[in-house]
């Protein structure tokens, strides 16, 4: 192998980590948005079917959305650590 091909291989391998981390952060954000949107839609359907259970449905929706948001935040932080460390 020539010196140029070794340098190109080193440079290419260095760029893969941050690119993968950026892709992972984007997928985590998109997945969280889709998940929270589905939770909201399901909660609205459940409230329309049973209006007297609005308090229980709302509290369960908020807890579920917070858990999904926490997992997405964790994934974004891990991806940021990959980029900067």
Residue pairs with C-beta under 8 A, 6 or more apart in sequence:
17 82
17 83
18 82
18 83
20 82
21 79
21 80
21 82
21 83
22 79
22 83
24 75
24 78
24 79
24 82
25 75
25 76
25 79
25 80
28 71
28 72
28 75
28 76
28 79
29 72
29 76
31 72
32 68
32 69
32 71
32 72
35 68
36 65
36 68
36 69
39 61
39 64
39 65
39 68
40 61
40 65
43 57
43 58
43 60
43 61
46 53
46 57
47 53
47 54
47 57
47 58
50 57
